[in-house]
Every structure is written in structure tokens, then in C-alpha cells.
Amino acid sequence: MLPDSMSLSVVPVPMLLLDDEARVLGCNIPAQEALGKSERRLIGLHISDLFSPKVEIENLFARLTPYSGVSDHQICILATGMPVSLHLGCHDEGISALFIPEAARAEVEQHAKRHEMAESVARIALEMAHEVKNPLAALRGAAQWLSEQKDIPTSNREAVAQMLLGVDRIRDRIDAFLQVGPRAQVAMEMTNIHALIQDVIVYQKGIQVHRVFDPSLPETLVHPARLRQALENLWQNAVEAADSSIEWQTRMAPLVHLPGHSGQVMEIRITNDGRMVPQELRERLFDPYVTGKSRGSGLGLALVERVMVEHGGRVSVRSENGRTTMTLHLPIKQLEQE
């Protein structure tokens, strides 16, 4: 539901407010720029005077019910032919019509590609579990048996000790990689996101931590242990990069649509004021073994990506003007939606 005090001017994407007959009551500046018309010229026009094809728009309105939202990605601006995604929402104040130009859909497509990558990595990880861990366990058992023999020469005992260390390092590496692998079905729990964030914060000397939490944010159905892993990785990255400040922020994200989810979405952000993410890494930052740090496995953000896939959400990064922000979008789900 749109708040009564909501102003169209604060909405960062093109938005129209329509009456019950789908005629324009008002609009924001981005909508005027995208449609090439002033608000005065737009008011009173029917939405089919602005977008096509008409049959798609009629189908959208036929599916729209009170306090719901519907979307169509096959719409064009009538005057220019520019493809857009059109999202309709029915509220007390009228019907909201948000439209996202084709250029802004590149980010959504990038998220979809990253999700495909995460699924591919998951399959590889599962194969590794069968192909590597079993013989590795046998190798460690044999090395452990050798180390326990009393008549083994000292030089050989040192070699066996090094062998055990090497095997353990390989095992730890595989275990870390398997964190981005597929997970068995686990019971989801109603969880307070703010409590989860607070749990992962470990105060660091010289770094101020700010929290800007939306108190209206409801509990949501998640796997708390897995989500905590993701939040811990984001926190650790921020601590390693920050100069003096880290900020956590939560809020509702009414303009965000997640594929396969028709309900509300929450947004979790963590921002630090430290070094920027190199431009050449930003598109691949969530791929396994990609890192901008001199030391690090490159698996932390791949795990975050995997956890978001498991929850039907997504993660994105913005690094500019001396600040780097990691943003999670999570679907808000209740027990009856399980």
C-alpha cells in the first residue's frame, strides 16, 4: 500500500498515477522525460495513449486486483517504440504505473546470468564432493596411520606431517568451495533480520558502525544460518576495506520486483568508506575465485550470491565517490507462503 504522504517526486524511476479509468492523474519528472511530455500534457491521457500494444495493456488491467501488482515486459512507449517493463499496482490513492526503460533492464539480465553461474558452480561443487573428498579422506587416513608408527625415521615423520598439513589444506579449500554448492532442503524459520545483522557485528577499533534500521520491517521466512553466513561475509569485506565508517541500512523496497515473488521485498545495505572495487572486477565480483584483495579465497561473495539464489533474492554492488555499497534484496515471506 502506498503511504498517504508519498510524493511522486521522490520515486527514482518513471511513474504515473492513474485513476480507475486508467487516465493520468499525475507523474514524476523521470516519467515526463521518458515520455517527452510535460505533466500538464500528460494529465487526462489514457495509458493506451502512451504505451502499446493495446492488447497487452488490456490484459494487464484484467489481471489487476485491489492491493496487488502485475507486470508485463513486452510493452513499448507509443511515441518512440522504446521497450519498457510496465508494473501496475492498485492502491487507495489510485493505480500506480511504473515503467522501466530497456536500458535499466540490463542490470536485471546481469542478475539472471549470475544466478545461472551460481547454479553451474553448485553442480560442479557437488561433483567435487564425490570425486575428491572420498579419496582425500583415504589419503589422510593412510598418512595418519604412518605418523603413528613408532619405528618411522625422523625425516620421514616430518614428511608425513607435511603431508597431513597439505591434505588438511586441500580439505579446507574444498569445504570452502562447497559452501557455494547446492544445499539440501532445510527448514526455514521466521527471523528478525535486524537481530541477525546485530549478531554479525564485531566492533573494530577505529571504525564507527552506524545502523539505520526500518522499524516497520517484518520478520520473514529465511534459513537463518545460511543468511548469517552471507551477512558475515559482507561484514568481513566491509571491515577489511573500510577507512573509518561502516553503515548498515534496512528498508522496504516497494519498487523492486523479484522473479517468482509477487509480495513485498526488503532491502539490506552495507556501506563502507574505504577503497573502491576495481572497475574491471565489478561485473565478475560474485564469481568464484574473483577477488580484489591480495589475500583471500575469492569465495566470500560467491557464497553471498548462492545464499541469495537459495532465498529467491539478489545481491548487487555499487562503488563510487569513495563509498562501496553491497545491497541485498530479499522477498518477504510468511509461514503460510512456505
C-alpha positions as CSV (number, residue, x, y, z in Angstrom):
1,M,0.0,0.0,0.0
2,L,1.3,3.4,-0.9
3,P,1.6,5.8,2.1
4,D,-0.7,8.8,2.0
5,S,2.3,11.1,2.3
6,M,4.1,9.6,-0.6
7,S,5.3,12.2,-3.2
8,L,5.8,11.1,-6.8
9,S,8.9,13.4,-6.8
10,V,10.8,11.0,-4.6
11,V,10.3,7.9,-6.8
12,P,13.6,7.5,-8.7
13,V,12.1,5.7,-11.7
14,P,9.4,6.9,-14.2
15,M,6.0,6.7,-12.5
16,L,2.4,7.7,-13.4
17,L,-0.6,7.8,-11.0
18,L,-3.8,6.7,-12.8
19,D,-7.5,6.9,-11.9
20,D,-9.9,4.0,-12.0
21,E,-10.3,4.5,-15.8
22,A,-6.5,4.3,-16.4
23,R,-6.2,8.1,-17.1
24,V,-3.2,10.0,-15.8
25,L,-3.7,12.0,-12.6
26,G,-0.1,12.9,-12.0
27,C,3.5,11.9,-12.8
28,N,7.1,12.5,-11.8
29,I,10.0,14.1,-13.6
30,P,11.5,10.9,-14.9
31,A,8.2,9.9,-16.4
32,Q,7.9,13.3,-18.2
33,E,11.5,12.9,-19.5
34,A,10.9,9.3,-20.7
35,L,7.6,10.1,-22.4
36,G,8.7,13.5,-23.8
37,K,5.7,15.3,-22.4
38,S,5.1,17.8,-19.6
39,E,2.8,16.8,-16.7
40,R,0.2,19.3,-17.9
41,R,0.1,17.5,-21.3
42,L,0.0,14.0,-19.7
43,I,-2.8,14.6,-17.3
44,G,-6.1,13.1,-18.6
45,L,-4.4,10.9,-21.2
46,H,-5.4,7.2,-21.2
47,I,-2.5,4.8,-20.6
48,S,-3.1,3.3,-24.0
49,D,-2.3,6.7,-25.5
50,L,1.2,6.4,-24.1
51,F,2.0,2.7,-24.4
52,S,1.5,-0.2,-26.8
53,P,0.4,-2.8,-27.7
54,K,-3.1,-2.1,-26.5
55,V,-4.0,-5.8,-26.1
56,E,-1.1,-6.3,-23.6
57,I,-2.2,-3.3,-21.6
58,E,-5.8,-4.5,-21.5
59,N,-4.5,-7.9,-20.3
60,L,-2.6,-6.2,-17.5
61,F,-5.6,-4.3,-16.2
62,A,-7.7,-7.5,-16.4
63,R,-5.3,-9.2,-14.1
64,L,-5.0,-6.3,-11.7
65,T,-6.9,-6.7,-8.4
66,P,-7.1,-4.4,-5.3
67,Y,-3.8,-4.1,-3.4
68,S,-2.0,-6.3,-5.9
69,G,0.7,-5.8,-8.6
70,V,1.1,-7.1,-12.1
71,S,3.9,-6.7,-14.7
72,D,4.5,-7.0,-18.4
73,H,7.9,-6.9,-20.1
74,Q,6.6,-6.7,-23.7
75,I,5.4,-3.1,-23.6
76,C,6.7,-0.1,-25.7
77,I,6.4,3.6,-25.4
78,L,4.0,4.5,-28.2
79,A,5.8,7.7,-29.3
80,T,9.3,6.3,-29.5
81,G,8.9,2.5,-29.7
82,M,11.3,2.1,-26.7
83,P,10.8,-1.2,-24.9
84,V,9.9,-1.0,-21.3
85,S,8.8,-3.1,-18.4
86,L,5.4,-1.9,-17.1
87,H,4.4,-2.5,-13.5
88,L,0.9,-1.7,-12.2
89,G,-0.1,-1.5,-8.6
90,C,-3.6,-0.9,-7.2
91,H,-3.7,1.3,-4.1
92,D,-6.1,3.5,-2.1
93,E,-4.8,6.6,-4.0
94,G,-5.3,5.1,-7.4
95,I,-3.3,2.9,-9.8
96,S,0.5,3.3,-9.9
97,A,2.2,2.7,-13.2
98,L,6.0,2.3,-13.1
99,F,7.8,1.7,-16.3
100,I,11.5,0.7,-16.6
101,P,13.2,1.6,-19.9
102,E,15.1,-1.2,-21.7
103,A,18.5,0.4,-20.7
104,A,17.6,-0.2,-17.0
105,R,16.8,-3.8,-17.6
106,A,20.5,-4.7,-18.3
107,E,21.0,-5.0,-14.5
108,V,18.1,-7.5,-14.2
109,E,19.6,-9.5,-17.0
110,Q,23.0,-9.4,-15.3
111,H,21.4,-10.8,-12.1
112,A,19.8,-13.6,-14.2
113,K,23.2,-14.5,-15.7
114,R,24.9,-14.5,-12.3
115,H,22.1,-16.8,-11.0
116,E,22.8,-19.2,-13.9
117,M,26.5,-19.1,-13.0
118,A,25.7,-19.8,-9.3
119,E,23.7,-22.9,-10.3
120,S,26.6,-24.1,-12.6
121,V,29.1,-23.7,-9.7
122,A,26.7,-25.6,-7.4
123,R,26.7,-28.6,-9.8
124,I,30.5,-28.5,-10.0
125,A,30.8,-28.3,-6.3
126,L,28.6,-31.4,-5.8
127,E,30.7,-33.4,-8.2
128,M,33.8,-32.3,-6.3
129,A,32.3,-33.7,-3.1
130,H,32.1,-37.2,-4.6
131,E,35.2,-37.1,-6.8
132,V,37.7,-35.6,-4.4
133,K,36.7,-35.8,-0.8
134,N,36.4,-39.6,-0.5
135,P,39.9,-40.4,-1.9
136,L,41.2,-37.5,0.1
137,A,39.8,-39.0,3.3
138,A,41.5,-42.3,2.5
139,L,44.8,-40.5,1.8
140,R,44.6,-38.7,5.1
141,G,43.8,-41.9,6.9
142,A,46.9,-43.5,5.5
143,A,49.1,-40.6,6.4
144,Q,47.7,-40.5,9.9
145,W,48.5,-44.2,10.3
146,L,52.0,-43.7,9.1
147,S,52.5,-40.8,11.6
148,E,51.5,-43.1,14.5
149,Q,54.1,-45.7,13.7
150,K,56.9,-45.8,16.3
151,D,59.7,-47.1,14.1
152,I,59.4,-44.4,11.4
153,P,62.6,-42.3,10.8
154,T,62.5,-38.7,11.9
155,S,62.9,-37.4,8.4
156,N,60.0,-39.5,7.2
157,R,57.9,-38.4,10.2
158,E,58.4,-34.8,9.2
159,A,57.4,-35.6,5.6
160,V,54.3,-37.3,6.8
161,A,53.4,-34.3,9.0
162,Q,53.8,-32.1,5.9
163,M,51.6,-34.5,4.0
164,L,48.9,-34.2,6.7
165,L,49.0,-30.4,6.6
166,G,48.8,-30.4,2.9
167,V,45.8,-32.8,2.9
168,D,44.0,-30.7,5.5
169,R,44.6,-27.5,3.5
170,I,43.1,-29.2,0.4
171,R,40.1,-30.4,2.5
172,D,39.6,-26.9,3.9
173,R,39.7,-25.5,0.4
174,I,37.1,-28.0,-0.8
175,D,34.9,-27.3,2.2
176,A,35.0,-23.6,1.5
177,F,34.1,-24.2,-2.2
178,L,31.2,-26.4,-1.2
179,Q,29.7,-23.5,0.7
180,V,28.6,-22.2,-2.7
181,G,27.3,-25.6,-3.7
182,P,23.7,-26.8,-3.6
183,R,22.0,-27.2,-0.2
184,A,19.6,-29.9,0.9
185,Q,16.1,-28.8,1.7
186,V,16.2,-27.1,5.1
187,A,13.5,-25.8,7.4
188,M,13.0,-22.1,7.0
189,E,12.3,-20.0,10.1
190,M,10.7,-16.7,10.8
191,T,13.6,-14.4,11.5
192,N,14.2,-10.9,12.7
193,I,16.7,-9.5,10.2
194,H,17.9,-6.7,12.5
195,A,18.8,-9.2,15.2
196,L,20.7,-11.3,12.6
197,I,22.7,-8.2,11.5
198,Q,23.4,-7.2,15.1
199,D,24.8,-10.7,15.8
200,V,27.4,-10.4,13.0
201,I,28.7,-7.0,14.0
202,V,32.0,-7.3,15.8
203,Y,33.2,-3.8,16.7
204,Q,36.6,-2.9,15.4
205,K,39.0,-0.3,16.7
206,G,39.0,2.9,14.6
207,I,35.8,2.0,12.7
208,Q,32.5,3.6,13.5
209,V,29.4,1.5,12.9
210,H,26.1,3.1,12.1
211,R,22.7,1.4,11.9
212,V,19.7,2.9,10.0
213,F,17.0,0.3,10.5
214,D,13.4,0.5,9.3
215,P,11.4,-0.4,12.4
216,S,8.4,-1.4,10.3
217,L,10.4,-4.3,8.6
218,P,8.5,-7.5,9.4
219,E,10.1,-10.8,10.3
220,T,10.5,-13.0,7.2
221,L,11.0,-16.7,6.4
222,V,14.7,-17.5,5.8
223,H,17.3,-20.0,6.7
224,P,19.0,-18.1,9.4
225,A,22.3,-20.0,9.5
226,R,22.8,-19.6,5.7
227,L,21.7,-15.9,5.7
228,R,24.0,-15.3,8.6
229,Q,26.9,-16.7,6.6
230,A,26.1,-14.2,3.8
231,L,25.9,-11.3,6.2
232,E,29.2,-12.3,7.9
233,N,31.0,-12.3,4.6
234,L,29.6,-8.9,3.8
235,W,30.6,-7.6,7.2
236,Q,34.2,-9.0,6.9
237,N,34.6,-7.5,3.5
238,A,33.5,-4.1,4.7
239,V,35.8,-4.3,7.8
240,E,38.8,-5.1,5.6
241,A,38.0,-2.3,3.1
242,A,36.7,0.5,5.5
243,D,38.8,3.5,6.5
244,S,36.7,4.7,9.4
245,S,33.0,4.0,8.8
246,I,30.5,1.2,8.1
247,E,26.8,1.7,7.8
248,W,24.0,-1.0,7.8
249,Q,20.7,0.1,6.4
250,T,17.4,-1.7,6.0
251,R,14.1,-0.6,4.4
252,M,11.2,-1.8,2.4
253,A,11.8,-1.8,-1.4
254,P,8.4,-1.2,-2.9
255,L,9.8,-0.6,-6.4
256,V,11.8,-3.8,-6.6
257,H,10.4,-6.9,-8.3
258,L,11.9,-10.3,-7.8
259,P,11.2,-13.0,-10.3
260,G,8.7,-15.6,-8.9
261,H,7.7,-13.4,-6.0
262,S,4.6,-11.2,-6.1
263,G,4.8,-9.9,-2.5
264,Q,6.9,-7.3,-0.6
265,V,10.7,-7.0,-0.8
266,M,13.1,-5.8,1.8
267,E,16.5,-4.2,1.2
268,I,19.6,-4.6,3.3
269,R,22.6,-2.4,2.6
270,I,26.1,-2.3,4.0
271,T,28.3,0.6,3.0
272,N,31.9,1.3,3.8
273,D,34.1,4.4,3.1
274,G,37.3,2.5,2.1
275,R,38.9,1.5,-1.1
276,M,36.9,1.2,-4.2
277,V,36.2,-2.1,-6.1
278,P,38.3,-2.0,-9.2
279,Q,36.2,-1.3,-12.3
280,E,37.4,-4.4,-14.1
281,L,36.2,-6.7,-11.3
282,R,32.7,-5.3,-10.7
283,E,30.9,-7.5,-13.3
284,R,32.7,-10.6,-12.1
285,L,32.8,-9.8,-8.4
286,F,30.3,-12.6,-7.4
287,D,32.0,-15.3,-9.4
288,P,34.1,-17.9,-7.5
289,Y,37.8,-17.1,-7.0
290,V,37.4,-13.5,-8.1
291,T,38.8,-11.1,-5.5
292,G,40.4,-7.6,-5.4
293,K,42.3,-8.5,-2.2
294,S,45.9,-9.6,-2.1
295,R,44.9,-12.4,0.3
296,G,41.6,-14.1,0.2
297,S,39.9,-17.1,-1.4
298,G,37.5,-15.2,-3.6
299,L,34.6,-17.3,-2.4
300,G,33.0,-15.0,0.1
301,L,30.9,-13.1,-2.3
302,A,30.2,-16.2,-4.4
303,L,28.7,-17.6,-1.2
304,V,26.6,-14.5,-0.8
305,E,25.3,-14.9,-4.3
306,R,24.5,-18.5,-3.7
307,V,22.5,-17.7,-0.5
308,M,20.5,-15.1,-2.4
309,V,19.7,-17.6,-5.1
310,E,18.5,-20.0,-2.4
311,H,16.2,-17.4,-0.9
312,G,14.9,-16.1,-4.2
313,G,16.7,-12.7,-3.8
314,R,19.7,-11.0,-5.3
315,V,22.8,-9.1,-4.5
316,S,24.4,-6.1,-6.2
317,V,27.4,-3.8,-5.7
318,R,27.9,0.0,-6.2
319,S,31.3,1.5,-5.8
320,E,31.7,5.2,-6.4
321,N,32.6,8.5,-4.8
322,G,34.7,6.8,-2.1
323,R,31.9,4.5,-0.9
324,T,31.2,0.9,-1.7
325,T,27.7,-0.5,-1.0
326,M,26.6,-4.1,-1.1
327,T,22.8,-4.4,-1.5
328,L,20.7,-7.5,-0.8
329,H,17.0,-7.7,-1.9
330,L,15.1,-10.4,-0.1
331,P,11.5,-11.5,-0.7
332,I,9.3,-11.1,2.4
333,K,7.6,-14.4,3.1
334,Q,5.4,-15.6,5.8
335,L,4.7,-19.1,7.1
336,E,1.6,-19.6,5.0
337,Q,3.7,-18.9,1.9
338,E,6.1,-21.7,2.6
